């Protein structure tokens, strides 16, 4: 059985793992970009909560998007370090 390798998008290549603050105030460690095994073109950020250790995934574009919600306009997650 052969596997084909799908190259990461430019957005994924430029993604920086590290500590991010969510716009609501919680802090997370973004670990890496992963793909869906059924849809290899879909990229996700795997991240964990600093306060309770829960592990989450979110589409990469959504993780990095600018939002306009509840009087806030800015990035959903802001890179800290």
N, CA, C and O atoms as CSV, one atom per row, in Angstrom:
chain,resi,resn,atom,element,x,y,z
A,1,UNK,N,N,0.838,-1.162,0.000
A,1,UNK,CA,C,0.000,0.000,0.000
A,1,UNK,C,C,0.891,1.236,0.000
A,1,UNK,O,O,1.785,1.355,0.838
A,2,UNK,N,N,0.657,2.149,-0.927
A,2,UNK,CA,C,1.484,3.350,-0.982
A,2,UNK,C,C,0.697,4.557,-0.488
A,2,UNK,O,O,-0.519,4.648,-0.654
A,3,UNK,N,N,1.420,5.460,0.112
A,3,UNK,CA,C,0.814,6.694,0.596
A,3,UNK,C,C,1.366,7.848,-0.218
A,3,UNK,O,O,2.548,7.867,-0.562
A,4,UNK,N,N,0.510,8.810,-0.526
A,4,UNK,CA,C,0.998,10.016,-1.162
A,4,UNK,C,C,1.107,11.099,-0.100
A,4,UNK,O,O,0.260,11.216,0.786
A,5,UNK,N,N,2.148,11.871,-0.206
A,5,UNK,CA,C,2.373,12.938,0.752
A,5,UNK,C,C,1.783,14.225,0.204
A,5,UNK,O,O,2.082,14.628,-0.920
A,6,UNK,N,N,0.952,14.858,0.998
A,6,UNK,CA,C,0.374,16.136,0.620
A,6,UNK,C,C,1.157,17.217,1.354
A,6,UNK,O,O,1.270,17.193,2.579
A,7,UNK,N,N,1.690,18.152,0.603
A,7,UNK,CA,C,2.493,19.213,1.208
A,7,UNK,C,C,1.615,20.150,2.031
A,7,UNK,O,O,0.459,20.397,1.689
A,8,UNK,N,N,2.174,20.662,3.107
A,8,UNK,CA,C,1.457,21.624,3.937
A,8,UNK,C,C,1.218,22.921,3.168
A,8,UNK,O,O,2.008,23.294,2.300
A,9,UNK,N,N,0.135,23.591,3.491
A,9,UNK,CA,C,-0.154,24.890,2.888
A,9,UNK,C,C,0.858,25.918,3.391
A,9,UNK,O,O,1.552,25.684,4.381
A,10,UNK,N,N,0.936,27.043,2.709
A,10,UNK,CA,C,1.816,28.120,3.163
A,10,UNK,C,C,1.403,28.608,4.541
A,10,UNK,O,O,2.256,28.950,5.360
A,11,UNK,N,N,0.097,28.643,4.806
A,11,UNK,CA,C,-0.394,29.058,6.116
A,11,UNK,C,C,0.125,28.115,7.202
A,11,UNK,O,O,0.572,28.562,8.259
A,12,UNK,N,N,0.063,26.808,6.935
A,12,UNK,CA,C,0.547,25.818,7.907
A,12,UNK,C,C,2.061,25.908,8.080
A,12,UNK,O,O,2.570,25.757,9.190
A,13,UNK,N,N,2.775,26.150,6.992
A,13,UNK,CA,C,4.238,26.265,7.077
A,13,UNK,C,C,4.653,27.469,7.910
A,13,UNK,O,O,5.699,27.445,8.559
A,14,UNK,N,N,3.841,28.519,7.896
A,14,UNK,CA,C,4.191,29.736,8.634
A,14,UNK,C,C,3.660,29.735,10.071
A,14,UNK,O,O,3.957,30.649,10.840
A,15,UNK,N,N,2.879,28.717,10.436
A,15,UNK,CA,C,2.301,28.648,11.780
A,15,UNK,C,C,3.392,28.465,12.828
A,15,UNK,O,O,4.305,27.659,12.647
A,16,UNK,N,N,3.297,29.217,13.926
A,16,UNK,CA,C,4.285,29.122,15.010
A,16,UNK,C,C,3.674,28.404,16.206
A,16,UNK,O,O,2.734,28.922,16.809
A,17,UNK,N,N,4.178,27.232,16.563
A,17,UNK,CA,C,3.755,26.616,17.820
A,17,UNK,C,C,4.168,27.524,18.975
A,17,UNK,O,O,5.122,28.293,18.859
A,18,UNK,N,N,3.455,27.429,20.069
A,18,UNK,CA,C,3.816,28.239,21.225
A,18,UNK,C,C,2.615,28.521,22.103
A,18,UNK,O,O,1.600,27.828,22.035
A,19,UNK,N,N,2.744,29.544,22.925
A,19,UNK,CA,C,1.696,29.910,23.866
A,19,UNK,C,C,0.843,31.016,23.245
A,19,UNK,O,O,1.360,32.028,22.773
A,20,UNK,N,N,-0.462,30.802,23.258
A,20,UNK,CA,C,-1.423,31.744,22.682
A,20,UNK,C,C,-2.475,32.095,23.723
A,20,UNK,O,O,-2.815,31.286,24.587
A,21,UNK,N,N,-2.983,33.324,23.621
A,21,UNK,CA,C,-4.101,33.730,24.471
A,21,UNK,C,C,-5.353,33.824,23.606
A,21,UNK,O,O,-5.355,34.500,22.577
A,22,UNK,N,N,-6.414,33.145,24.029
A,22,UNK,CA,C,-7.711,33.206,23.360
A,22,UNK,C,C,-8.332,34.565,23.648
A,22,UNK,O,O,-8.069,35.158,24.694
A,23,UNK,N,N,-9.143,35.058,22.740
A,23,UNK,CA,C,-9.709,36.397,22.916
A,23,UNK,C,C,-10.560,36.524,24.174
A,23,UNK,O,O,-10.799,37.637,24.642
A,24,UNK,N,N,-11.024,35.403,24.733
A,24,UNK,CA,C,-11.802,35.444,25.980
A,24,UNK,C,C,-10.902,35.397,27.217
A,24,UNK,O,O,-11.394,35.496,28.341
A,25,UNK,N,N,-9.584,35.245,27.020
A,25,UNK,CA,C,-8.644,35.353,28.126
A,25,UNK,C,C,-7.873,34.107,28.516
A,25,UNK,O,O,-6.823,34.221,29.150
A,26,UNK,N,N,-8.350,32.920,28.164
A,26,UNK,CA,C,-7.641,31.687,28.542
A,26,UNK,C,C,-6.361,31.527,27.724
A,26,UNK,O,O,-6.246,32.049,26.615
A,27,UNK,N,N,-5.408,30.800,28.290
A,27,UNK,CA,C,-4.113,30.592,27.650
A,27,UNK,C,C,-3.978,29.136,27.214
A,27,UNK,O,O,-4.370,28.217,27.934
A,28,UNK,N,N,-3.414,28.943,26.017
A,28,UNK,CA,C,-3.274,27.616,25.423
A,28,UNK,C,C,-1.882,27.449,24.841
A,28,UNK,O,O,-1.234,28.419,24.448
A,29,UNK,N,N,-1.433,26.195,24.794
A,29,UNK,CA,C,-0.197,25.860,24.101
A,29,UNK,C,C,-0.564,25.197,22.780
A,29,UNK,O,O,-1.113,24.095,22.758
A,30,UNK,N,N,-0.256,25.878,21.679
A,30,UNK,CA,C,-0.470,25.304,20.351
A,30,UNK,C,C,0.713,24.389,20.056
A,30,UNK,O,O,1.864,24.825,20.067
A,31,UNK,N,N,0.419,23.117,19.792
A,31,UNK,CA,C,1.469,22.109,19.672
A,31,UNK,C,C,1.970,21.927,18.246
A,31,UNK,O,O,3.176,21.962,18.001
A,32,UNK,N,N,1.045,21.733,17.300
A,32,UNK,CA,C,1.437,21.480,15.916
A,32,UNK,C,C,0.214,21.526,15.014
A,32,UNK,O,O,-0.922,21.596,15.481
A,33,UNK,N,N,0.472,21.487,13.706
A,33,UNK,CA,C,-0.585,21.400,12.697
A,33,UNK,C,C,-0.728,19.937,12.310
A,33,UNK,O,O,0.266,19.251,12.068
A,34,UNK,N,N,-1.966,19.462,12.252
A,34,UNK,CA,C,-2.261,18.070,11.880
A,34,UNK,C,C,-3.260,18.066,10.732
A,34,UNK,O,O,-3.867,19.086,10.406
A,35,UNK,N,N,-3.414,16.896,10.132
A,35,UNK,CA,C,-4.382,16.726,9.042
A,35,UNK,C,C,-5.424,15.694,9.417
A,35,UNK,O,O,-5.192,14.837,10.270
A,36,UNK,N,N,-6.566,15.785,8.774
A,36,UNK,CA,C,-7.635,14.802,8.894
A,36,UNK,C,C,-7.272,13.628,7.984
A,36,UNK,O,O,-6.955,13.837,6.813
A,37,UNK,N,N,-7.311,12.417,8.493
A,37,UNK,CA,C,-6.910,11.248,7.700
A,37,UNK,C,C,-7.826,11.002,6.508
A,37,UNK,O,O,-7.403,10.396,5.524
A,38,UNK,N,N,-9.050,11.453,6.578
A,38,UNK,CA,C,-9.996,11.258,5.474
A,38,UNK,C,C,-9.962,12.404,4.471
A,38,UNK,O,O,-10.357,12.235,3.317
A,39,UNK,N,N,-9.496,13.554,4.902
A,39,UNK,CA,C,-9.451,14.748,4.046
A,39,UNK,C,C,-8.114,15.438,4.285
A,39,UNK,O,O,-8.036,16.411,5.036
A,40,UNK,N,N,-7.062,14.931,3.645
A,40,UNK,CA,C,-5.704,15.374,3.972
A,40,UNK,C,C,-5.441,16.836,3.631
A,40,UNK,O,O,-4.424,17.387,4.052
A,41,UNK,N,N,-6.326,17.470,2.885
A,41,UNK,CA,C,-6.138,18.890,2.575
A,41,UNK,C,C,-6.623,19.790,3.715
A,41,UNK,O,O,-6.360,20.993,3.704
A,42,UNK,N,N,-7.327,19.219,4.696
A,42,UNK,CA,C,-7.832,19.996,5.829
A,42,UNK,C,C,-6.799,19.993,6.947
A,42,UNK,O,O,-6.376,18.937,7.417
A,43,UNK,N,N,-6.400,21.188,7.362
A,43,UNK,CA,C,-5.353,21.338,8.373
A,43,UNK,C,C,-5.956,21.867,9.676
A,43,UNK,O,O,-6.846,22.718,9.673
A,44,UNK,N,N,-5.448,21.339,10.775
A,44,UNK,CA,C,-5.969,21.672,12.101
A,44,UNK,C,C,-4.819,22.008,13.038
A,44,UNK,O,O,-3.715,21.483,12.897
A,45,UNK,N,N,-5.088,22.886,13.993
A,45,UNK,CA,C,-4.132,23.148,15.067
A,45,UNK,C,C,-4.505,22.251,16.235
A,45,UNK,O,O,-5.664,22.210,16.650
A,46,UNK,N,N,-3.531,21.538,16.761
A,46,UNK,CA,C,-3.717,20.741,17.977
A,46,UNK,C,C,-3.164,21.593,19.114
A,46,UNK,O,O,-2.006,22.009,19.087
A,47,UNK,N,N,-4.008,21.846,20.113
A,47,UNK,CA,C,-3.581,22.710,21.211
A,47,UNK,C,C,-4.140,22.213,22.527
A,47,UNK,O,O,-5.134,21.487,22.565
A,48,UNK,N,N,-3.481,22.620,23.618
A,48,UNK,CA,C,-3.928,22.172,24.929
A,48,UNK,C,C,-4.094,23.362,25.850
A,48,UNK,O,O,-3.382,24.361,25.750
A,49,UNK,N,N,-5.040,23.230,26.735
A,49,UNK,CA,C,-5.328,24.259,27.719
A,49,UNK,C,C,-4.232,24.286,28.778
A,49,UNK,O,O,-3.840,23.241,29.298
A,50,UNK,N,N,-3.744,25.466,29.093
A,50,UNK,CA,C,-2.750,25.607,30.157
A,50,UNK,C,C,-3.409,25.398,31.519
A,50,UNK,O,O,-2.781,24.867,32.435
A,51,UNK,N,N,-4.673,25.812,31.659
A,51,UNK,CA,C,-5.314,25.762,32.983
A,51,UNK,C,C,-5.871,24.403,33.365
A,51,UNK,O,O,-5.944,24.099,34.556
A,52,UNK,N,N,-6.271,23.561,32.402
A,52,UNK,CA,C,-6.794,22.245,32.812
A,52,UNK,C,C,-6.242,21.072,32.001
A,52,UNK,O,O,-6.614,19.926,32.250
A,53,UNK,N,N,-5.368,21.340,31.045
A,53,UNK,CA,C,-4.714,20.278,30.293
A,53,UNK,C,C,-5.537,19.638,29.192
A,53,UNK,O,O,-5.044,18.746,28.502
A,54,UNK,N,N,-6.792,20.073,29.005
A,54,UNK,CA,C,-7.623,19.519,27.937
A,54,UNK,C,C,-6.985,19.741,26.574
A,54,UNK,O,O,-6.399,20.794,26.323
A,55,UNK,N,N,-7.097,18.755,25.696
A,55,UNK,CA,C,-6.515,18.843,24.357
A,55,UNK,C,C,-7.633,19.061,23.348
A,55,UNK,O,O,-8.677,18.413,23.408
A,56,UNK,N,N,-7.398,19.987,22.419
A,56,UNK,CA,C,-8.407,20.389,21.449
A,56,UNK,C,C,-7.819,20.441,20.048
A,56,UNK,O,O,-6.602,20.502,19.874
A,57,UNK,N,N,-8.692,20.416,19.056
A,57,UNK,CA,C,-8.299,20.690,17.672
A,57,UNK,C,C,-9.247,21.739,17.119
A,57,UNK,O,O,-10.423,21.791,17.480
A,58,UNK,N,N,-8.718,22.569,16.240
A,58,UNK,CA,C,-9.523,23.601,15.598
A,58,UNK,C,C,-8.953,23.787,14.193
A,58,UNK,O,O,-7.736,23.726,14.017
A,59,UNK,N,N,-9.802,24.012,13.192
A,59,UNK,CA,C,-9.268,24.272,11.856
A,59,UNK,C,C,-8.242,25.418,11.897
A,59,UNK,O,O,-8.458,26.434,12.557
A,60,UNK,N,N,-7.142,25.238,11.191
A,60,UNK,CA,C,-6.054,26.210,11.194
A,60,UNK,C,C,-6.541,27.610,10.841
A,60,UNK,O,O,-6.212,28.573,11.533
A,61,UNK,N,N,-7.315,27.729,9.777
A,61,UNK,CA,C,-7.796,29.049,9.357
A,61,UNK,C,C,-8.644,29.696,10.450
A,61,UNK,O,O,-8.571,30.909,10.648
A,62,UNK,N,N,-9.441,28.908,11.157
A,62,UNK,CA,C,-10.270,29.436,12.238
A,62,UNK,C,C,-9.397,29.848,13.426
A,62,UNK,O,O,-9.659,30.870,14.060
A,63,UNK,N,N,-8.379,29.074,13.725
A,63,UNK,CA,C,-7.468,29.391,14.829
A,63,UNK,C,C,-6.814,30.751,14.596
A,63,UNK,O,O,-6.633,31.524,15.537
A,64,UNK,N,N,-6.460,31.044,13.347
A,64,UNK,CA,C,-5.721,32.260,13.015
A,64,UNK,C,C,-6.599,33.425,12.568
A,64,UNK,O,O,-6.085,34.514,12.310
A,65,UNK,N,N,-7.902,33.220,12.471
A,65,UNK,CA,C,-8.754,34.260,11.892
A,65,UNK,C,C,-8.938,35.479,12.805
A,65,UNK,O,O,-8.754,35.413,14.020
A,66,UNK,N,N,-9.303,36.571,12.173
A,66,UNK,CA,C,-9.712,37.792,12.862
A,66,UNK,C,C,-11.216,37.689,13.063
A,66,UNK,O,O,-11.954,37.380,12.128
A,67,UNK,N,N,-11.666,37.948,14.279
A,67,UNK,CA,C,-13.090,37.832,14.579
A,67,UNK,C,C,-13.652,39.183,15.011
A,67,UNK,O,O,-12.917,40.089,15.403
A,68,UNK,N,N,-14.954,39.284,14.928
A,68,UNK,CA,C,-15.685,40.465,15.371
A,68,UNK,C,C,-16.844,39.948,16.201
A,68,UNK,O,O,-17.892,39.584,15.667
A,69,UNK,N,N,-16.647,39.919,17.523
A,69,UNK,CA,C,-17.639,39.286,18.387
A,69,UNK,C,C,-17.705,39.981,19.739
A,69,UNK,O,O,-16.677,40.296,20.337
A,70,UNK,N,N,-18.911,40.215,20.211
A,70,UNK,CA,C,-19.146,40.777,21.550
A,70,UNK,C,C,-18.326,42.044,21.805
A,70,UNK,O,O,-17.763,42.219,22.886
A,71,UNK,N,N,-18.263,42.926,20.802
A,71,UNK,CA,C,-17.522,44.171,20.947
A,71,UNK,C,C,-16.022,44.042,20.765
A,71,UNK,O,O,-15.296,45.027,20.898
A,72,UNK,N,N,-15.550,42.852,20.464
A,72,UNK,CA,C,-14.120,42.613,20.260
A,72,UNK,C,C,-13.854,42.440,18.775
A,72,UNK,O,O,-14.572,41.707,18.095
A,73,UNK,N,N,-12.829,43.109,18.272
A,73,UNK,CA,C,-12.372,42.909,16.900
A,73,UNK,C,C,-10.870,42.656,16.960
A,73,UNK,O,O,-10.103,43.528,17.368
A,74,UNK,N,N,-10.455,41.465,16.554
A,74,UNK,CA,C,-9.037,41.115,16.567
A,74,UNK,C,C,-8.862,39.628,16.368
A,74,UNK,O,O,-9.813,38.931,16.014
A,75,UNK,N,N,-7.653,39.132,16.593
A,75,UNK,CA,C,-7.393,37.703,16.386
A,75,UNK,C,C,-8.104,36.837,17.424
A,75,UNK,O,O,-8.234,37.213,18.589
A,76,UNK,N,N,-8.561,35.666,16.972
A,76,UNK,CA,C,-9.176,34.703,17.905
A,76,UNK,C,C,-8.138,34.267,18.944
A,76,UNK,O,O,-8.437,34.203,20.136
A,77,UNK,N,N,-6.922,33.970,18.486
A,77,UNK,CA,C,-5.802,33.610,19.362
A,77,UNK,C,C,-4.639,34.552,19.064
A,77,UNK,O,O,-4.294,34.769,17.902
A,78,UNK,N,N,-4.044,35.104,20.100
A,78,UNK,CA,C,-2.873,35.973,19.957
A,78,UNK,C,C,-1.637,35.236,20.450
A,78,UNK,O,O,-1.619,34.692,21.555
A,79,UNK,N,N,-0.599,35.227,19.610
A,79,UNK,CA,C,0.649,34.553,19.965
A,79,UNK,C,C,1.340,35.325,21.072
A,79,UNK,O,O,1.507,36.540,20.962
A,80,UNK,N,N,1.746,34.649,22.135
A,80,UNK,CA,C,2.453,35.280,23.251
A,80,UNK,C,C,3.943,34.975,23.223
A,80,UNK,O,O,4.776,35.876,23.322
A,81,UNK,N,N,4.268,33.692,23.085
A,81,UNK,CA,C,5.684,33.274,23.061
A,81,UNK,C,C,5.813,31.861,22.543
A,81,UNK,O,O,6.923,31.336,22.451
